[in-house]
Amino acid sequence: MTGLDRLFAKSLDSIIRENLGDRTIHKIENRLFEKYGITLTQSIEQFQKLDAVLREYFGAAADGLEQKFLKSVCTITVSNGDTWLMIDNPVLTRVILGSFGDDDKKKILSTINGNSLIISQVIEMANIAQTSGYRKINALIDDGLLVPSGYISGSDGKKIAKYRSIFDNISIDIVKNKITISLHLAKEDLKESTILAVCTV
């Protein structure tokens, strides 16, 4: 699962449940388990599987549903050939703002911006404590804001994962208590997102 899909997953789960209602969700969850052995939450992380089940129940109308789900999470705009995600979903804005509101996480994101680094390099360059640094980097990975980006070989020959940010530019606008976050995404994240691939066809 890409960072972008991980970032969207928690919000999409609650949006899908709200839109489809308990009875329909129960049927869909049963079918997902029967067909793939996964839950609704897991299917969001492998969106093409959820798409297949939605099509069994809704046919071509699944397209409209999926676009509605995505629109509840973000709007995609293209400006001068660059793709931006406009996010005003409260769950996602809280995750992103929470990361920038934490001094150590903000240092981590600033250090990694535009780079692919191993965790120990990030901690050293950001000048943060090792224990909390590892914990906060793992939290950023869990939230989908940092993603694996290749490997380097350690002195013992083992592969050590490098990480990068899913965005290289961010803009935060607050108008009358409404927060909108615009993320400029790396092209590989746009291509690798199963949610965007299915919902924006």
C-alpha positions as CSV (number, residue, x, y, z in Angstrom):
1,M,0.0,0.0,0.0
2,T,1.3,3.4,-0.9
3,G,1.6,6.3,1.6
4,L,-1.2,8.1,-0.1
5,D,-3.6,5.1,0.3
6,R,-2.5,4.7,3.9
7,L,-3.2,8.4,4.5
8,F,-6.7,8.1,2.9
9,A,-7.7,4.7,4.5
10,K,-8.9,5.8,7.9
11,S,-11.1,8.6,6.5
12,L,-12.4,6.5,3.6
13,D,-13.4,3.7,6.0
14,S,-15.8,6.0,7.9
15,I,-17.0,7.8,4.8
16,I,-17.9,4.5,3.1
17,R,-19.7,3.2,6.2
18,E,-21.7,6.5,6.5
19,N,-22.7,6.5,2.8
20,L,-23.7,2.9,2.4
21,G,-25.5,2.1,5.8
22,D,-25.2,-0.9,8.1
23,R,-27.1,-3.5,6.0
24,T,-25.2,-2.8,2.8
25,I,-21.8,-2.7,4.6
26,H,-22.6,-6.0,6.2
27,K,-23.2,-7.6,2.8
28,I,-20.1,-6.0,1.3
29,E,-18.0,-7.1,4.3
30,N,-19.3,-10.7,4.0
31,R,-18.5,-10.8,0.2
32,L,-15.0,-9.3,0.7
33,F,-14.3,-12.0,3.3
34,E,-15.8,-14.7,1.1
35,K,-13.9,-13.6,-2.0
36,Y,-10.6,-12.3,-0.7
37,G,-10.5,-13.1,3.0
38,I,-10.2,-9.4,4.0
39,T,-12.2,-6.8,5.9
40,L,-13.6,-3.6,4.6
41,T,-10.7,-1.7,6.1
42,Q,-8.1,-4.0,4.5
43,S,-9.9,-3.7,1.1
44,I,-9.5,0.1,1.2
45,E,-5.7,-0.5,1.3
46,Q,-6.2,-2.8,-1.8
47,F,-8.9,-0.7,-3.4
48,Q,-9.2,-2.7,-6.6
49,K,-10.7,-5.6,-4.5
50,L,-13.3,-3.3,-2.9
51,D,-14.0,-1.9,-6.4
52,A,-14.7,-5.5,-7.7
53,V,-17.2,-6.1,-4.9
54,L,-18.9,-2.7,-5.2
55,R,-19.4,-3.5,-8.9
56,E,-21.1,-6.8,-8.0
57,Y,-23.7,-4.9,-6.0
58,F,-24.0,-1.6,-7.8
59,G,-22.8,-2.3,-11.4
60,A,-21.7,0.8,-13.3
61,A,-23.1,3.0,-10.5
62,A,-20.0,2.0,-8.5
63,D,-18.1,4.6,-10.5
64,G,-20.2,7.4,-9.1
65,L,-20.1,6.0,-5.6
66,E,-16.3,5.8,-5.7
67,Q,-15.9,9.3,-7.0
68,K,-18.2,10.5,-4.2
69,F,-16.1,8.7,-1.6
70,L,-12.9,10.3,-3.0
71,K,-14.4,13.8,-3.2
72,S,-15.2,13.5,0.6
73,V,-11.5,13.0,1.1
74,C,-9.8,15.3,-1.4
75,T,-10.1,17.2,-4.7
76,I,-7.5,16.8,-7.4
77,T,-6.4,19.8,-9.3
78,V,-3.8,20.2,-12.0
79,S,-2.0,23.5,-12.3
80,N,0.8,24.1,-14.8
81,G,1.3,20.4,-15.2
82,D,1.6,19.9,-11.5
83,T,-0.9,17.7,-9.6
84,W,-2.2,19.0,-6.2
85,L,-4.5,17.3,-3.7
86,M,-6.8,19.7,-1.9
87,I,-7.8,18.2,1.4
88,D,-10.5,19.6,3.7
89,N,-11.5,16.3,5.3
90,P,-11.3,16.9,9.1
91,V,-9.7,13.6,9.9
92,L,-6.9,14.1,7.3
93,T,-6.3,17.7,8.2
94,R,-5.9,16.7,11.8
95,V,-3.3,14.1,10.9
96,I,-1.3,16.5,8.7
97,L,-1.6,19.5,11.0
98,G,-0.8,17.2,14.0
99,S,2.5,16.2,12.3
100,F,3.5,19.9,11.6
101,G,2.3,20.9,15.1
102,D,4.8,18.4,16.7
103,D,8.3,20.0,16.7
104,D,10.2,16.7,16.1
105,K,7.8,15.5,13.4
106,K,8.1,18.9,11.7
107,K,11.9,18.6,11.8
108,I,11.7,15.1,10.4
109,L,9.5,16.2,7.5
110,S,11.7,19.3,6.8
111,T,14.9,17.1,6.8
112,I,13.4,14.5,4.5
113,N,11.7,17.0,2.1
114,G,13.1,16.2,-1.4
115,N,15.5,13.5,0.0
116,S,15.5,9.8,0.5
117,L,17.2,9.0,3.8
118,I,17.6,6.2,6.2
119,I,16.1,6.7,9.6
120,S,19.5,7.1,11.4
121,Q,20.4,9.9,9.0
122,V,17.1,11.7,9.5
123,I,17.5,11.6,13.3
124,E,21.1,12.9,13.1
125,M,20.3,15.6,10.6
126,A,17.2,16.7,12.4
127,N,19.1,16.7,15.7
128,I,16.4,14.9,17.7
129,A,16.7,12.2,20.4
130,Q,17.1,8.7,19.0
131,T,14.3,7.0,21.0
132,S,11.6,9.6,20.3
133,G,13.0,10.0,16.7
134,Y,12.4,6.4,15.8
135,R,8.9,6.5,17.4
136,K,7.9,9.6,15.6
137,I,9.3,8.5,12.2
138,N,7.3,5.2,12.6
139,A,4.2,7.3,13.4
140,L,4.7,9.3,10.2
141,I,5.1,6.1,8.2
142,D,1.9,4.7,9.8
143,D,0.0,7.9,8.9
144,G,1.2,7.6,5.3
145,L,3.3,10.8,5.3
146,L,6.6,8.9,4.8
147,V,7.1,6.0,2.4
148,P,9.9,3.6,1.6
149,S,12.1,4.8,-1.2
150,G,14.8,2.2,-2.0
151,Y,17.6,0.8,0.1
152,I,21.2,1.1,1.0
153,S,23.5,-1.7,2.1
154,G,24.7,-1.5,5.7
155,S,28.3,-2.4,6.7
156,D,27.0,-5.9,7.5
157,G,25.5,-6.3,4.0
158,K,21.9,-6.0,5.2
159,K,19.5,-3.7,3.3
160,I,18.4,-0.6,5.2
161,A,15.3,1.1,3.9
162,K,15.4,4.8,2.9
163,Y,12.3,7.0,3.3
164,R,10.9,10.0,1.6
165,S,7.9,12.3,2.1
166,I,4.8,11.8,-0.1
167,F,4.7,15.5,-0.8
168,D,7.3,18.0,-1.8
169,N,5.3,21.1,-1.1
170,I,2.4,21.9,1.2
171,S,0.1,24.9,1.6
172,I,-2.3,25.3,4.6
173,D,-5.2,27.8,4.3
174,I,-7.6,28.7,7.1
175,V,-10.7,30.6,6.1
176,K,-13.5,31.1,8.7
177,N,-12.4,28.1,10.7
178,K,-12.3,25.9,7.6
179,I,-8.9,24.3,7.0
180,T,-7.8,23.3,3.5
181,I,-4.5,21.7,3.0
182,S,-2.9,21.5,-0.5
183,L,-0.3,18.8,-1.1
184,H,1.9,18.7,-4.2
185,L,2.6,15.0,-4.7
186,A,5.5,13.2,-6.1
187,K,4.6,11.6,-9.4
188,E,5.3,8.1,-8.2
189,D,2.8,8.4,-5.4
190,L,0.1,9.5,-7.9
191,K,0.9,6.4,-10.1
192,E,1.1,3.9,-7.2
193,S,-2.1,4.9,-5.4
194,T,-4.7,2.2,-6.1
195,I,-7.4,4.5,-4.6
196,L,-6.6,7.3,-7.1
197,A,-6.2,4.8,-10.0
198,V,-9.7,3.3,-9.4
199,C,-11.6,6.4,-8.4
200,T,-10.3,8.9,-11.0
201,V,-10.6,6.7,-14.1
